[in-house]
Amino acid sequence: AKARGILVADGGNNRLQYIDIVVHQNGKVDFPENVFFKRKARVFGHLNIDNKPDKGSRPGEFSSPHDLQLISDQSGEVKGVLVTETGSNHRLQYIPASMDKNGKLTLRADLAVFLGAVDQNDRPVKGKGKGEFFAPEAARVITDRSGVIKGILVAEGQNHRLQYIPASLGAVDGMLSFMKDEAIFLGGVDANGL
């Protein structure tokens, strides 16, 4: 049996949870004893003064994370996690990550990269332009045949569109770069062409 985990977007609690599991050779999956009762899941996100989950907008903090995807390089090595936030942040958040040989996931929130609109005070807000979102619901990485990341496809609920944003994964640093000025929209066009 090998120890692994499940990464969950826990939108109602504005956090991600990494829950340890055990995968047996026959494919059966078990949770380690008392994982829920002893609250052994690792939690990523903002905690308020009472040590309870709360929404936040800084790196590694979330507002209703709705969807996530582990991002790997061509060799299959985990490089990060892409989180779609439908709450008041209206953004994608890429957090560099690594996974050791035992399945332990480590996130580097201090290196997080955001994609979305911001106001004059650099706070996240909803938007309609290229690389901006209004309630993004899901994002998926698009790769070429050899596994090289070419872009991100984002489904937006309130803008009623898909948005394709060219992107690339740094070979050395594992950072995801977005070319938002080259974004392409499908659907959701209003009288202003947005």
Contacts in CASP RR format, 6 or more apart in sequence:
PFRMAT RR
TARGET T0000
AUTHOR 0000-0000-0000
METHOD contacts of the structure
MODEL  1
AKARGILVADGGNNRLQYIDIVVHQNGKVDFPENVFFKRKARVFGHLNID
NKPDKGSRPGEFSSPHDLQLISDQSGEVKGVLVTETGSNHRLQYIPASMD
KNGKLTLRADLAVFLGAVDQNDRPVKGKGKGEFFAPEAARVITDRSGVIK
GILVAEGQNHRLQYIPASLGAVDGMLSFMKDEAIFLGGVDANGL
1 22 0 8 1.000
1 23 0 8 1.000
1 24 0 8 1.000
1 25 0 8 1.000
2 22 0 8 1.000
2 23 0 8 1.000
2 103 0 8 1.000
3 20 0 8 1.000
3 21 0 8 1.000
3 22 0 8 1.000
3 32 0 8 1.000
3 102 0 8 1.000
3 103 0 8 1.000
4 20 0 8 1.000
4 21 0 8 1.000
4 22 0 8 1.000
4 23 0 8 1.000
4 103 0 8 1.000
5 18 0 8 1.000
5 19 0 8 1.000
5 20 0 8 1.000
5 21 0 8 1.000
5 103 0 8 1.000
5 105 0 8 1.000
6 18 0 8 1.000
6 19 0 8 1.000
6 21 0 8 1.000
7 16 0 8 1.000
7 17 0 8 1.000
7 18 0 8 1.000
7 68 0 8 1.000
7 70 0 8 1.000
7 81 0 8 1.000
7 105 0 8 1.000
8 16 0 8 1.000
8 17 0 8 1.000
8 18 0 8 1.000
8 19 0 8 1.000
9 16 0 8 1.000
9 65 0 8 1.000
9 66 0 8 1.000
9 67 0 8 1.000
9 68 0 8 1.000
9 83 0 8 1.000
9 84 0 8 1.000
10 16 0 8 1.000
10 17 0 8 1.000
10 53 0 8 1.000
10 65 0 8 1.000
11 62 0 8 1.000
11 64 0 8 1.000
11 65 0 8 1.000
11 66 0 8 1.000
12 64 0 8 1.000
13 53 0 8 1.000
14 45 0 8 1.000
14 46 0 8 1.000
14 53 0 8 1.000
14 54 0 8 1.000
14 55 0 8 1.000
14 56 0 8 1.000
14 61 0 8 1.000
14 62 0 8 1.000
14 63 0 8 1.000
14 64 0 8 1.000
14 65 0 8 1.000
15 43 0 8 1.000
15 44 0 8 1.000
15 45 0 8 1.000
15 46 0 8 1.000
15 53 0 8 1.000
15 62 0 8 1.000
15 65 0 8 1.000
16 43 0 8 1.000
16 44 0 8 1.000
16 45 0 8 1.000
16 62 0 8 1.000
16 65 0 8 1.000
16 68 0 8 1.000
16 81 0 8 1.000
16 83 0 8 1.000
16 107 0 8 1.000
17 41 0 8 1.000
17 42 0 8 1.000
17 43 0 8 1.000
17 44 0 8 1.000
18 41 0 8 1.000
18 42 0 8 1.000
18 43 0 8 1.000
18 44 0 8 1.000
18 105 0 8 1.000
19 31 0 8 1.000
19 35 0 8 1.000
19 41 0 8 1.000
20 31 0 8 1.000
20 32 0 8 1.000
20 35 0 8 1.000
20 40 0 8 1.000
20 41 0 8 1.000
21 29 0 8 1.000
21 30 0 8 1.000
21 31 0 8 1.000
21 32 0 8 1.000
22 29 0 8 1.000
22 30 0 8 1.000
22 31 0 8 1.000
22 32 0 8 1.000
23 29 0 8 1.000
24 30 0 8 1.000
32 40 0 8 1.000
34 40 0 8 1.000
35 41 0 8 1.000
42 105 0 8 1.000
43 53 0 8 1.000
44 60 0 8 1.000
44 95 0 8 1.000
44 107 0 8 1.000
44 109 0 8 1.000
45 53 0 8 1.000
45 56 0 8 1.000
45 60 0 8 1.000
45 61 0 8 1.000
45 62 0 8 1.000
45 109 0 8 1.000
46 53 0 8 1.000
46 54 0 8 1.000
46 55 0 8 1.000
46 56 0 8 1.000
46 58 0 8 1.000
46 60 0 8 1.000
46 61 0 8 1.000
46 62 0 8 1.000
47 53 0 8 1.000
47 54 0 8 1.000
48 54 0 8 1.000
55 61 0 8 1.000
55 62 0 8 1.000
55 63 0 8 1.000
55 64 0 8 1.000
55 87 0 8 1.000
55 88 0 8 1.000
55 89 0 8 1.000
56 62 0 8 1.000
56 63 0 8 1.000
56 89 0 8 1.000
57 63 0 8 1.000
57 88 0 8 1.000
57 89 0 8 1.000
57 123 0 8 1.000
57 124 0 8 1.000
59 93 0 8 1.000
59 95 0 8 1.000
59 109 0 8 1.000
59 110 0 8 1.000
59 111 0 8 1.000
59 112 0 8 1.000
59 114 0 8 1.000
60 93 0 8 1.000
60 95 0 8 1.000
60 107 0 8 1.000
60 109 0 8 1.000
60 112 0 8 1.000
61 109 0 8 1.000
62 83 0 8 1.000
62 85 0 8 1.000
62 89 0 8 1.000
62 93 0 8 1.000
63 85 0 8 1.000
63 86 0 8 1.000
63 87 0 8 1.000
63 88 0 8 1.000
63 89 0 8 1.000
63 124 0 8 1.000
64 85 0 8 1.000
64 86 0 8 1.000
64 87 0 8 1.000
64 88 0 8 1.000
64 89 0 8 1.000
65 83 0 8 1.000
65 84 0 8 1.000
65 85 0 8 1.000
65 86 0 8 1.000
66 84 0 8 1.000
66 85 0 8 1.000
66 86 0 8 1.000
66 87 0 8 1.000
66 136 0 8 1.000
66 137 0 8 1.000
66 138 0 8 1.000
67 83 0 8 1.000
67 84 0 8 1.000
67 137 0 8 1.000
67 138 0 8 1.000
67 139 0 8 1.000
68 81 0 8 1.000
68 82 0 8 1.000
68 83 0 8 1.000
68 84 0 8 1.000
69 81 0 8 1.000
69 82 0 8 1.000
69 139 0 8 1.000
69 140 0 8 1.000
69 141 0 8 1.000
70 78 0 8 1.000
70 80 0 8 1.000
70 81 0 8 1.000
70 97 0 8 1.000
71 78 0 8 1.000
71 79 0 8 1.000
71 80 0 8 1.000
71 81 0 8 1.000
71 82 0 8 1.000
71 94 0 8 1.000
71 141 0 8 1.000
71 149 0 8 1.000
71 169 0 8 1.000
71 176 0 8 1.000
72 78 0 8 1.000
72 79 0 8 1.000
73 79 0 8 1.000
73 169 0 8 1.000
73 171 0 8 1.000
73 174 0 8 1.000
74 146 0 8 1.000
74 147 0 8 1.000
74 148 0 8 1.000
77 99 0 8 1.000
78 97 0 8 1.000
78 98 0 8 1.000
78 99 0 8 1.000
78 105 0 8 1.000
79 96 0 8 1.000
79 97 0 8 1.000
79 98 0 8 1.000
79 169 0 8 1.000
79 174 0 8 1.000
79 176 0 8 1.000
80 94 0 8 1.000
80 95 0 8 1.000
80 96 0 8 1.000
80 97 0 8 1.000
80 98 0 8 1.000
80 107 0 8 1.000
80 174 0 8 1.000
80 176 0 8 1.000
81 94 0 8 1.000
81 95 0 8 1.000
81 97 0 8 1.000
81 107 0 8 1.000
82 92 0 8 1.000
82 93 0 8 1.000
82 94 0 8 1.000
82 139 0 8 1.000
82 141 0 8 1.000
82 152 0 8 1.000
82 176 0 8 1.000
83 92 0 8 1.000
83 93 0 8 1.000
83 94 0 8 1.000
83 95 0 8 1.000
84 92 0 8 1.000
84 136 0 8 1.000
84 137 0 8 1.000
84 138 0 8 1.000
84 139 0 8 1.000
84 154 0 8 1.000
85 91 0 8 1.000
85 92 0 8 1.000
85 93 0 8 1.000
85 136 0 8 1.000
86 135 0 8 1.000
86 136 0 8 1.000
86 137 0 8 1.000
87 135 0 8 1.000
88 124 0 8 1.000
89 124 0 8 1.000
90 116 0 8 1.000
90 117 0 8 1.000
90 124 0 8 1.000
90 125 0 8 1.000
90 126 0 8 1.000
90 127 0 8 1.000
90 132 0 8 1.000
90 133 0 8 1.000
90 134 0 8 1.000
90 135 0 8 1.000
90 136 0 8 1.000
91 114 0 8 1.000
91 115 0 8 1.000
91 116 0 8 1.000
91 117 0 8 1.000
91 124 0 8 1.000
91 133 0 8 1.000
91 136 0 8 1.000
92 114 0 8 1.000
92 115 0 8 1.000
92 116 0 8 1.000
92 133 0 8 1.000
92 136 0 8 1.000
92 139 0 8 1.000
92 152 0 8 1.000
92 154 0 8 1.000
93 112 0 8 1.000
93 113 0 8 1.000
93 114 0 8 1.000
93 115 0 8 1.000
94 112 0 8 1.000
94 113 0 8 1.000
94 114 0 8 1.000
94 115 0 8 1.000
94 175 0 8 1.000
94 176 0 8 1.000
95 107 0 8 1.000
95 108 0 8 1.000
95 109 0 8 1.000
95 111 0 8 1.000
95 112 0 8 1.000
96 107 0 8 1.000
96 108 0 8 1.000
96 111 0 8 1.000
96 112 0 8 1.000
96 173 0 8 1.000
96 174 0 8 1.000
96 175 0 8 1.000
97 105 0 8 1.000
97 106 0 8 1.000
97 107 0 8 1.000
97 108 0 8 1.000
98 105 0 8 1.000
98 106 0 8 1.000
98 108 0 8 1.000
99 105 0 8 1.000
99 106 0 8 1.000
100 106 0 8 1.000
111 175 0 8 1.000
113 175 0 8 1.000
113 176 0 8 1.000
113 177 0 8 1.000
113 178 0 8 1.000
114 124 0 8 1.000
115 131 0 8 1.000
115 165 0 8 1.000
115 178 0 8 1.000
115 180 0 8 1.000
116 124 0 8 1.000
116 127 0 8 1.000
116 131 0 8 1.000
116 132 0 8 1.000
116 133 0 8 1.000
117 124 0 8 1.000
117 125 0 8 1.000
117 126 0 8 1.000
117 127 0 8 1.000
117 129 0 8 1.000
117 131 0 8 1.000
117 132 0 8 1.000
117 133 0 8 1.000
118 124 0 8 1.000
118 125 0 8 1.000
119 125 0 8 1.000
126 132 0 8 1.000
126 133 0 8 1.000
126 134 0 8 1.000
126 135 0 8 1.000
126 158 0 8 1.000
127 133 0 8 1.000
127 134 0 8 1.000
127 159 0 8 1.000
128 134 0 8 1.000
128 159 0 8 1.000
128 190 0 8 1.000
128 194 0 8 1.000
129 183 0 8 1.000
129 194 0 8 1.000
130 163 0 8 1.000
130 165 0 8 1.000
130 180 0 8 1.000
130 181 0 8 1.000
130 182 0 8 1.000
130 183 0 8 1.000
130 185 0 8 1.000
131 163 0 8 1.000
131 165 0 8 1.000
131 178 0 8 1.000
131 180 0 8 1.000
131 183 0 8 1.000
133 154 0 8 1.000
133 156 0 8 1.000
133 159 0 8 1.000
133 163 0 8 1.000
134 156 0 8 1.000
134 157 0 8 1.000
134 158 0 8 1.000
134 159 0 8 1.000
135 156 0 8 1.000
135 157 0 8 1.000
135 158 0 8 1.000
135 159 0 8 1.000
136 154 0 8 1.000
136 155 0 8 1.000
136 156 0 8 1.000
136 157 0 8 1.000
137 155 0 8 1.000
137 156 0 8 1.000
137 157 0 8 1.000
138 154 0 8 1.000
138 155 0 8 1.000
139 152 0 8 1.000
139 153 0 8 1.000
139 154 0 8 1.000
139 155 0 8 1.000
140 152 0 8 1.000
140 153 0 8 1.000
141 149 0 8 1.000
141 151 0 8 1.000
141 152 0 8 1.000
141 167 0 8 1.000
142 149 0 8 1.000
142 150 0 8 1.000
142 151 0 8 1.000
142 152 0 8 1.000
142 153 0 8 1.000
142 164 0 8 1.000
143 149 0 8 1.000
143 150 0 8 1.000
144 150 0 8 1.000
148 168 0 8 1.000
148 169 0 8 1.000
149 167 0 8 1.000
149 168 0 8 1.000
149 169 0 8 1.000
149 176 0 8 1.000
150 166 0 8 1.000
150 167 0 8 1.000
150 168 0 8 1.000
151 164 0 8 1.000
151 165 0 8 1.000
151 166 0 8 1.000
151 167 0 8 1.000
151 168 0 8 1.000
152 164 0 8 1.000
152 165 0 8 1.000
152 167 0 8 1.000
152 178 0 8 1.000
153 162 0 8 1.000
153 163 0 8 1.000
153 164 0 8 1.000
154 162 0 8 1.000
154 163 0 8 1.000
154 164 0 8 1.000
154 165 0 8 1.000
155 162 0 8 1.000
156 162 0 8 1.000
156 163 0 8 1.000
159 188 0 8 1.000
160 187 0 8 1.000
160 188 0 8 1.000
161 185 0 8 1.000
161 186 0 8 1.000
161 187 0 8 1.000
161 188 0 8 1.000
161 189 0 8 1.000
162 185 0 8 1.000
162 186 0 8 1.000
162 187 0 8 1.000
163 183 0 8 1.000
163 184 0 8 1.000
163 185 0 8 1.000
163 186 0 8 1.000
164 183 0 8 1.000
164 184 0 8 1.000
164 186 0 8 1.000
165 178 0 8 1.000
165 179 0 8 1.000
165 180 0 8 1.000
165 182 0 8 1.000
165 183 0 8 1.000
166 178 0 8 1.000
166 179 0 8 1.000
166 182 0 8 1.000
166 183 0 8 1.000
167 176 0 8 1.000
167 177 0 8 1.000
167 178 0 8 1.000
167 179 0 8 1.000
168 176 0 8 1.000
168 177 0 8 1.000
168 179 0 8 1.000
169 175 0 8 1.000
169 176 0 8 1.000
169 177 0 8 1.000
170 176 0 8 1.000
170 177 0 8 1.000
185 194 0 8 1.000
END
